[in-house]
Amino acid sequence: MEPQNLTGVTEFFLMGLSDDPELQPLLFGLFLSMYLVTVLGNLLLILAVSSDPHLHTPMYFFLSNLSLADIGFSTTTIPKMLVNIQTHSKSITYAGCLAQMSFFFLFGCLDSVLLAMMAYDRFVAICHPLRYPVIMNPCLCGVLVLVSFFSSLLDSQIHLLMVSQLTFCTNVEIHFFCDAPQLLHLACSDTSIHTILIYFMGAILGGMPLSGILCSYTRIVSSILRVPSTGGKYKAFSTCGSHLSVICLFYGTGLGVYFSSSVPPSPRKSAVASVMYTVVTPMLNPFIYSLRNKDIKRALLLLKKLNVGLIFTNKISLTGFWTSTISFTRELTNVNFHTLSRSAKSEPLQLELSHLYLNKPTR
């Protein structure tokens, strides 16, 4: 859809975090480093999941898509800010602003829906462990990801359509990035209908995933509390700890952005909330999922064994390369080929809940 500019406004101004010239090199280095860490961390997580057969499970499939969405989420805002700092310019074109807003809602909504899909995956794994391989089959996982993408695309296009119908005044200063609530504040035309529709879509496509997450974890907690052993409860909570941390970080900072945008203008607080939402959250996700995850650590170590010689030496021969590749492949495939045993090892709670199910006391 080609956005139609109904006003004479040809550009907006992104005010950034500071007007102090002495802080610009520091901000450039800081955000460039954070962006590189975000992209490399998420790409490494995707590579680790795709290269290890142990991680070809629904949970890690959703995690790979979440990492891909996080890369797009950060790329929507940070590169433009880095370019503006380097060129000492604060401008962004009208079309560029609408495109940034559209991609922001696309990847932000995709993150939200994928987190809900991951919560459903944890619900099935913990509450229905015996039926988990049947319910979470590859076909269903693929359909869920496609539904997530197209619903997010619909959300972004509705926001794009609504904002493109606004007329703007001469005051076109934006805090950190082009966001719909800020653009509504800058509009000269009546925005009551646009505001109602935009927040209605936000409540539907943001509230429904959050409701699904709360419902899933209510059932999960109820099931975990019925586990008699303390060790079983700890294993259950440990399988959900990383996901819960990402949910709190994502929705906490997201709500901060929108609350700061809906109250009277506070540029500093709004900019800090926006940075947390668009920069810090995608950067921390790979660390949250990998620090306490033995499967991810093992996959990363196997990747290191394959690539360390290629990265740090220029004298490796073609024969040596294929030898290391074959060794890496053998190490990946040198596992027990009983699928249920592998699944039980990666999901220790399933064994305990299955044991409880098969050994229920009869009256």
Summary of the structure (lengths in Angstrom):
residues: 363
radius of gyration: 23.5
end to end distance: 65.6
largest distance: 79.0
contacts: 1114
relative contact order: 0.13
helix: 79%
strand: 3%
